[in-house]
Amino acid sequence: MASEGHRRGINACVVNEPADVLADTHLAARGFFDTPDGLPERFAGFREGPAGVPAPAVHTGTRPGPLSGVKVLDFAWALVGSITTKTLGDLGAEVVKVESRTRPDLARLDVQVSASQPGNWDDKPWFSHLNTSKRSLSLDMKNPLSHELLDPLIDWADVVVENFSPGTMKKLGLDYDALTARNPGLVMVSGSVFGQTGPMAQEWGVDGTGGALSGRTYLTGYPDRDPVIPGAVPYGDVIVPYVMAAGVAAALQHRRETGRGCHIDATMYEICVQQMRPSLAAAKAGQRPQRSGNAAEGVYFQGVFPASGDDRWVAISAFSPTDKDALVAITGEDIAAWTSAREDHAIAAELQAVGIACGVVQDAEDMIEGDPQLAAREALVMLEHPLLGTFGHIASPMQFSRDGFRPFRAPGMGEHHEEIARQICGIPDERIAQLAQAGVFK
């Protein structure tokens, strides 16, 4: 069925059990389970580059932040790559986003609110969230003249990030070998669903693919019901970027110590499998892990219970029989009856006060408008957008004791092409005008 779906251009894949994952020929071909205990250890593949030059000293840039002075060339066009470079930029790196009107970043097409209009590249809130702290260069990379900008940008960059289908960068003449021929110390990270090598490398997929193949989808749901794709937020799409960003940070440190860059092969499938290690260990021991609803290993009792009001809920966990007895002493045996007569935040406060784990099941409005912890940590930073006005943007979840950096708004399509051409590439204004006339800034 999955093969027929692919033949028809439909993204379809098998929902693997953990034992199926252990027998996967693609993972085997990539050596993913070549470890002493046969369980995954790596989060990404690394290929060390040629001898280059040491990375610049820390804090050589003009911005604050732990990645100040790091220069990133961003070819990302979808969620995983965009969050990776946003993370690097929000931590102080200088990011140049190379994009094109002929194949724009998918988030520039995402019409979700009334303020957004089809055909306008710059009024999409989702793009604004994913692309803070970047400058934009719109470029027709198939135009030979584009190399008047690409070549000096490659020389300038410490890091290149891309998440095209494997082989696309090679077709553009921008694969790792070509890039390091110009800039031997370059760090490159390539994000994809299946990786740059292996029998499935050229197959396509999305977040749901990684979850289904890794065993996560099979194990999500209630024991007496079908598996479900977990959550409204794409699981792989929001964990893979932080693995990629961490890989970049580690690779930069490696370059400082050895003078060598590297190519990081980050795959959603393998990173999702890495999160399933306990279930894989159980399968390897001959067990068959199954869906368990709200139950969790190491937790005596837990569930989600209704609170008063429309669609209001609380989650309660008791880690031992003693915890459960303390809970019932307050609520009575019918926990749902007790919670449904009370306001959600009041329930959480009362139970937490006596040491029982309880939290409000929040929706987006709760988090944006009413969560004091998120507000105190400035998890949403207010930025002014020329088309959308001022609104809260997702900030970096990582905070540092010094050298903080405030994100700046996402760029318009090609907003900085003259600035980048002039300041980074050293191209005079007359030539910039000629390149524009030749359709390079497309």
C-alpha positions, 0 to 999 in steps of 0.5 A: 500500500505504501509503495502504491501511494508513492507511485501515485505521488501520495506520501504514504508509509508503513506504521512500524512496531519497534521490532520492525524498526530493528529490522529496517534495511535502510537503517542497517545500510546506514550502520545505525545499529552498529553499536555494542548493544545493537541500539542506536547511539548517534543522533546524526552522521558526521563526515570530517572535512579537509584541513582548513583554518581554525574558526574565528575566536568567540565573540568576534561579531557585532551582536551579543549572544553565544554564537556572535561572530558565526556566519551562517548561509541558510538555504532552508526552505521548510520547517526543519531548516528554518527553525535550525537557522532561526535558533542559530540567529536568535543566539547571535549568529549572522544569518543570510537566508538565500531564497527564491520567488520561483521556489519560496520557503513553504512558510511564505505560502502559509495563508492562515490568518485574515491579514495574509493574502495569497501572492504576498510573500511577506505577510505570513505570521508562520514565516515571521515566527520561523525566520527571526534574526535573518537577512534575506537574499532572493536569488535565481541559483540557476542563473550562472551570474548568481555565483557572483554572489554565491561564491563570496558568500561561501567564502564568508560563511562558517556554516551552511544549512540546507534541507533540500531533497538529497542530491539537490545541492549537488545539482546546484553545484553546492554540495559539500565537496564543491563548497569545501573546495572553496572553503575547506573549514566549512561546517555544513548540515543537511537535514532530510527525512531519510538521510543522504545515503541508504536505499531510501535516501531518495524517497520523500516524506514529512514529519508524519513519516518519521513518526510512523516509521520510528514506532512512535505512531504505533505506540500512541493511542489507547490499547483498544483503538487504532494508532494515532499521529501524535499531537497537533504539532509535528513532533519530528519537525520541532525536535530535529532542528535543535539536534541540527543546531546542537550539531553545528555548535559541536562542529564549530568547537571541533573546528576550533580544536582541529581546523577541520569542518564537517558535513552533518547528515541529520535525518528525521527518521533516525532522530525520531528512532533515537527517542524510542530507545526504551521501546527498542530495547524492550523489542530486542528483549523479545517483548512487544510494546503496545499503546498504553493511553495515558499510562506511563512507565514509572507513574502509578496513576495519571489521567486528564480530567475535565474542569469547569468551563467549556473544554477546560481540562487538567492533567494529574499524575500520582507516582506512587500508591501514597500519592494516589491516596493523598489525591483521593483524600482530597477529591474522593473516588470520583476524581472527574466529578470533583475536578469538573466542579472547579476551575482549572487553575484552582485545581492545579494550585490546590493539588500542587500545594500538597505535592501532587503533580497537576497542570492545566491543559492549556490552549494557544490563547492560554499560553499567549495571554495568561501564562505567567511563567512564559511571560516571565521568561519572555518566551514570546518576544514582541516584534514590530512587523511592517505588514502584520503589526506588533505581535509575539514571536517565538523566542529561543527556549535557551537562555544564558547568564550573559550575552543575551541577544534579542531577536529581530523581525523576519525579513521580506523576500529579498529585502537585503539583497543590495546590502548583502551584495555590497557589504558581504560580496563587495559588489559595486552599486553599478554591478548590482544594478546590472545583476538585477537587470539580468534577473539574478535577484529573482 
